């Protein structure tokens, strides 16, 4: 890897995760382990050779590790080390800062990006529990006055269940589209209390888009 040859902590961090695709690999692993094929699918702009190189560099730096899941799965996955997981607040702050830049691509937002954006763009004040279905993936959204947590799995007695594809959800969460309009268009589905979903939306900062 190239080095800035600068003792500053920022420069040393960029030595490790500043190469193209490196931080996006970290982003994709933030919600849990993934196979190489999963990473390549979720980072469609990367070539297999470049992705392999980034993973190898991140592994050598101690940010990522490989392991084999226990039988009967027995597949090799990549996951963040404890040190690598320390990049989470960096990614959340960077995502919130970057949300003020205009969107210059027509590509859809990914599932991991959407989930991390919920945490990054949360404005304190909402309290409640929702279940979020993003495509085929399920998450529980739990908010206190100060913190919003999004983790994989179903929610116990959620106030509402919200279902949709990433693009439709992002348009309502961050881009000002009305929840009712998305529901009427058949792009989103709400079970339970729609007002709970609206209250969450009211506590999400809008992006520049």
LUMVO-728654 format. One record per residue (C-alpha): residue in three letters; x, y, z negated. Coordinates in Angstrom, 2 decimals, m for minus. Layout:
# LUMVO-728654
+-----+---------+---------+---------+
|   r |       u |       v |       w |
+-----+---------+---------+---------+
| ALA |       X |       Y |       Z |
...
+-----+---------+---------+---------+
END
This chain:
# LUMVO-728654
+-----+---------+---------+---------+
|   r |       u |       v |       w |
+-----+---------+---------+---------+
| UNK |    0.00 |    0.00 |    0.00 |
| UNK |    1.09 |    3.56 |    0.63 |
| UNK |    1.88 |    5.66 |   m2.42 |
| UNK |    1.70 |    9.38 |   m3.11 |
| UNK |    4.80 |    9.02 |   m5.31 |
| UNK |    3.14 |   11.40 |   m7.78 |
| UNK |    2.99 |   10.63 |  m11.54 |
| UNK |   m0.37 |   12.41 |  m11.92 |
| UNK |   m3.16 |   10.05 |  m13.02 |
| UNK |   m5.33 |   11.13 |  m10.10 |
| UNK |   m2.59 |   10.27 |   m7.63 |
| UNK |   m1.91 |    6.92 |   m9.30 |
| UNK |   m5.64 |    6.11 |   m9.18 |
| UNK |   m5.75 |    6.97 |   m5.47 |
| UNK |   m2.71 |    4.75 |   m4.92 |
| UNK |   m4.92 |    1.87 |   m6.08 |
| UNK |   m8.39 |    2.68 |   m4.76 |
| UNK |   m7.85 |    5.52 |   m2.29 |
| UNK |   m7.51 |    3.43 |    0.86 |
| UNK |  m10.46 |    3.33 |    3.26 |
| UNK |  m13.20 |    0.89 |    2.08 |
| UNK |  m11.56 |    0.26 |   m1.31 |
| UNK |  m14.04 |    2.23 |   m3.42 |
| UNK |  m16.96 |    0.88 |   m1.39 |
| UNK |  m15.79 |   m2.65 |   m2.18 |
| UNK |  m15.79 |   m1.65 |   m5.86 |
| UNK |  m19.29 |   m0.20 |   m5.42 |
| UNK |  m20.61 |   m3.42 |   m3.92 |
| UNK |  m19.21 |   m5.50 |   m6.79 |
| UNK |  m20.57 |   m3.20 |   m9.50 |
| UNK |  m23.80 |   m5.23 |   m9.86 |
| UNK |  m22.05 |   m8.59 |   m9.97 |
| UNK |  m19.91 |  m11.09 |   m8.00 |
| UNK |  m20.21 |  m11.50 |   m4.23 |
| UNK |  m18.84 |  m13.85 |   m1.62 |
| UNK |  m16.68 |  m12.50 |    1.18 |
| UNK |  m19.55 |  m13.02 |    3.63 |
| UNK |  m21.86 |  m11.00 |    1.35 |
| UNK |  m19.37 |   m8.14 |    1.19 |
| UNK |  m18.89 |   m8.13 |    4.95 |
| UNK |  m22.66 |   m8.09 |    5.46 |
| UNK |  m23.13 |   m5.21 |    3.01 |
| UNK |  m20.22 |   m3.22 |    4.47 |
| UNK |  m21.09 |   m3.65 |    8.17 |
| UNK |  m18.68 |   m0.95 |    9.34 |
| UNK |  m15.64 |   m2.82 |    8.04 |
| UNK |  m13.77 |   m5.44 |   10.01 |
| UNK |  m13.02 |   m8.79 |    8.43 |
| UNK |   m9.27 |   m8.11 |    8.62 |
| UNK |   m9.52 |   m4.73 |    6.89 |
| UNK |  m11.91 |   m6.08 |    4.27 |
| UNK |   m9.55 |   m8.99 |    3.55 |
| UNK |   m6.66 |   m6.57 |    3.19 |
| UNK |   m8.56 |   m4.29 |    0.79 |
| UNK |   m9.62 |   m7.23 |   m1.34 |
| UNK |   m6.07 |   m8.53 |   m1.47 |
| UNK |   m4.75 |   m5.09 |   m2.50 |
| UNK |   m7.45 |   m4.63 |   m5.14 |
| UNK |   m6.72 |   m8.09 |   m6.51 |
| UNK |   m2.98 |   m7.37 |   m6.69 |
| UNK |   m3.76 |   m4.10 |   m8.48 |
| UNK |   m5.87 |   m5.89 |  m11.10 |
| UNK |   m9.13 |   m4.20 |  m10.07 |
| UNK |  m10.73 |   m7.31 |   m8.51 |
| UNK |  m10.31 |  m11.02 |   m9.15 |
| UNK |  m11.40 |  m14.18 |   m7.38 |
| UNK |  m13.02 |  m17.15 |   m9.05 |
| UNK |  m14.99 |  m20.25 |   m8.08 |
| UNK |  m18.51 |  m20.57 |   m9.44 |
| UNK |  m19.31 |  m23.71 |  m11.39 |
| UNK |  m21.01 |  m26.67 |   m9.63 |
| UNK |  m23.42 |  m27.21 |   m8.01 |
| UNK |  m22.75 |  m23.82 |   m6.37 |
| UNK |  m18.94 |  m24.16 |   m6.23 |
| UNK |  m18.35 |  m21.15 |   m3.97 |
| UNK |  m15.56 |  m18.60 |   m4.24 |
| UNK |  m16.59 |  m15.08 |   m5.17 |
| UNK |  m14.98 |  m11.73 |   m5.85 |
| UNK |  m15.78 |   m9.77 |   m8.99 |
| UNK |  m14.51 |   m6.73 |  m10.85 |
| UNK |  m12.12 |   m7.12 |  m13.72 |
| UNK |  m12.85 |   m5.28 |  m16.97 |
| UNK |  m10.44 |   m2.58 |  m15.80 |
| UNK |  m12.21 |   m2.43 |  m12.45 |
| UNK |  m15.57 |   m1.98 |  m14.17 |
| UNK |  m14.12 |    1.13 |  m15.76 |
| UNK |  m14.62 |    2.80 |  m12.39 |
| UNK |  m18.41 |    2.80 |  m12.86 |
| UNK |  m18.72 |    6.33 |  m14.32 |
| UNK |  m16.33 |    7.56 |  m11.62 |
| UNK |  m18.58 |    6.11 |   m8.92 |
| UNK |  m21.74 |    7.52 |  m10.51 |
| UNK |  m20.29 |   11.03 |  m10.75 |
| UNK |  m18.83 |   10.80 |   m7.25 |
| UNK |  m22.20 |    9.64 |   m5.91 |
| UNK |  m24.03 |   12.52 |   m7.54 |
| UNK |  m21.48 |   15.00 |   m6.22 |
| UNK |  m21.62 |   13.48 |   m2.73 |
| UNK |  m25.42 |   13.54 |   m2.65 |
| UNK |  m25.21 |   17.29 |   m2.03 |
| UNK |  m23.52 |   16.70 |    1.32 |
| UNK |  m25.78 |   16.24 |    4.37 |
| UNK |  m26.43 |   12.71 |    5.65 |
| UNK |  m24.72 |   12.26 |    9.02 |
| UNK |  m25.77 |    8.69 |    9.84 |
| UNK |  m29.03 |    6.96 |   10.67 |
| UNK |  m27.93 |    3.78 |    8.89 |
| UNK |  m30.11 |    2.57 |    6.01 |
| UNK |  m28.93 |    2.87 |    2.43 |
| UNK |  m27.88 |   m0.47 |    0.90 |
| UNK |  m29.41 |   m2.16 |   m2.13 |
| UNK |  m26.38 |   m1.60 |   m4.37 |
| UNK |  m26.13 |    2.03 |   m3.26 |
| UNK |  m29.79 |    2.61 |   m4.09 |
| UNK |  m29.51 |    1.05 |   m7.54 |
| UNK |  m26.37 |    3.01 |   m8.44 |
| UNK |  m27.96 |    6.19 |   m7.11 |
| UNK |  m30.86 |    5.75 |   m9.52 |
| UNK |  m28.41 |    5.84 |  m12.40 |
| UNK |  m26.31 |    8.64 |  m10.91 |
| UNK |  m29.27 |   10.91 |  m10.12 |
| UNK |  m31.20 |   10.37 |  m13.35 |
| UNK |  m32.22 |   13.56 |  m15.15 |
| UNK |  m32.75 |   12.83 |  m18.88 |
| UNK |  m36.27 |   12.93 |  m20.23 |
| UNK |  m38.12 |    9.87 |  m18.93 |
| UNK |  m38.96 |    6.92 |  m21.18 |
| UNK |  m40.36 |    3.66 |  m19.85 |
| UNK |  m39.83 |    0.30 |  m18.20 |
| UNK |  m40.39 |   m0.58 |  m14.56 |
| UNK |  m39.71 |   m3.60 |  m12.37 |
| UNK |  m38.17 |   m2.75 |   m9.01 |
| UNK |  m38.25 |   m5.08 |   m5.99 |
| UNK |  m35.76 |   m3.91 |   m3.37 |
| UNK |  m36.34 |   m6.22 |   m0.46 |
| UNK |  m35.91 |   m9.68 |   m1.98 |
| UNK |  m33.84 |   m8.51 |   m4.95 |
| UNK |  m35.43 |   m7.77 |   m8.33 |
| UNK |  m34.25 |   m5.29 |  m10.98 |
| UNK |  m35.50 |   m4.06 |  m14.32 |
| UNK |  m35.38 |   m0.32 |  m14.84 |
| UNK |  m35.28 |    0.77 |  m18.49 |
| UNK |  m35.08 |    4.43 |  m19.42 |
| UNK |  m34.58 |    6.17 |  m22.72 |
| UNK |  m34.59 |    9.94 |  m23.04 |
| UNK |  m30.86 |   10.11 |  m22.23 |
| UNK |  m29.94 |    6.98 |  m20.28 |
| UNK |  m31.38 |    4.97 |  m17.40 |
| UNK |  m30.25 |    1.34 |  m17.03 |
| UNK |  m30.85 |   m0.81 |  m13.95 |
| UNK |  m29.99 |   m4.50 |  m14.23 |
| UNK |  m30.82 |   m7.62 |  m12.25 |
| UNK |  m33.87 |   m9.62 |  m13.32 |
| UNK |  m37.52 |   m9.21 |  m14.13 |
| UNK |  m38.83 |   m6.77 |  m16.74 |
| UNK |  m40.84 |   m7.83 |  m19.76 |
| UNK |  m44.24 |   m6.08 |  m19.71 |
| UNK |  m43.25 |   m3.27 |  m17.31 |
| UNK |  m45.50 |   m0.26 |  m16.97 |
| UNK |  m45.42 |   m0.73 |  m13.20 |
| UNK |  m43.90 |   m2.92 |  m10.49 |
| UNK |  m42.62 |   m1.06 |   m7.42 |
| UNK |  m41.83 |   m2.94 |   m4.19 |
| UNK |  m40.25 |   m1.74 |   m0.96 |
| UNK |  m37.24 |   m1.68 |    1.32 |
| UNK |  m34.21 |    0.48 |    0.41 |
| UNK |  m34.89 |    3.20 |    2.98 |
| UNK |  m38.50 |    3.75 |    1.92 |
| UNK |  m37.57 |    3.76 |   m1.76 |
| UNK |  m34.74 |    6.23 |   m1.19 |
| UNK |  m37.03 |    8.60 |    0.70 |
| UNK |  m39.41 |    8.75 |   m2.28 |
| UNK |  m36.76 |    8.74 |   m5.01 |
| UNK |  m34.36 |   11.30 |   m3.59 |
| UNK |  m35.69 |   13.00 |   m0.45 |
| UNK |  m39.01 |   14.44 |   m1.56 |
| UNK |  m41.41 |   12.11 |    0.22 |
| UNK |  m44.72 |   11.68 |   m1.60 |
| UNK |  m45.22 |    8.33 |   m3.30 |
| UNK |  m48.85 |    8.21 |   m2.16 |
| UNK |  m47.87 |    8.74 |    1.46 |
| UNK |  m45.39 |    5.84 |    1.37 |
| UNK |  m48.03 |    3.61 |   m0.24 |
| UNK |  m50.67 |    4.63 |    2.32 |
| UNK |  m48.22 |    3.85 |    5.14 |
| UNK |  m47.75 |    0.35 |    3.72 |
| UNK |  m44.04 |    0.92 |    3.08 |
| UNK |  m44.26 |    0.75 |   m0.72 |
| UNK |  m46.46 |   m1.25 |   m3.07 |
| UNK |  m47.22 |   m0.44 |   m6.71 |
| UNK |  m48.72 |   m2.81 |   m9.26 |
| UNK |  m49.69 |   m1.38 |  m12.62 |
| UNK |  m49.56 |    2.33 |  m13.43 |
| UNK |  m48.52 |    4.52 |  m10.45 |
| UNK |  m48.18 |    7.47 |  m12.85 |
| UNK |  m45.22 |    5.71 |  m14.51 |
| UNK |  m43.46 |    5.55 |  m11.13 |
| UNK |  m44.24 |    9.22 |  m10.52 |
| UNK |  m42.79 |   10.16 |  m13.91 |
| UNK |  m39.56 |    8.37 |  m13.05 |
| UNK |  m39.39 |   10.13 |   m9.68 |
| UNK |  m39.82 |   13.46 |  m11.47 |
| UNK |  m36.65 |   12.68 |  m13.43 |
| UNK |  m34.45 |   12.02 |  m10.40 |
| UNK |  m32.39 |   14.80 |   m8.88 |
| UNK |  m32.99 |   15.43 |   m5.17 |
| UNK |  m30.19 |   14.95 |   m2.66 |
| UNK |  m29.29 |   17.52 |   m0.02 |
| UNK |  m31.00 |   15.32 |    2.57 |
+-----+---------+---------+---------+
END
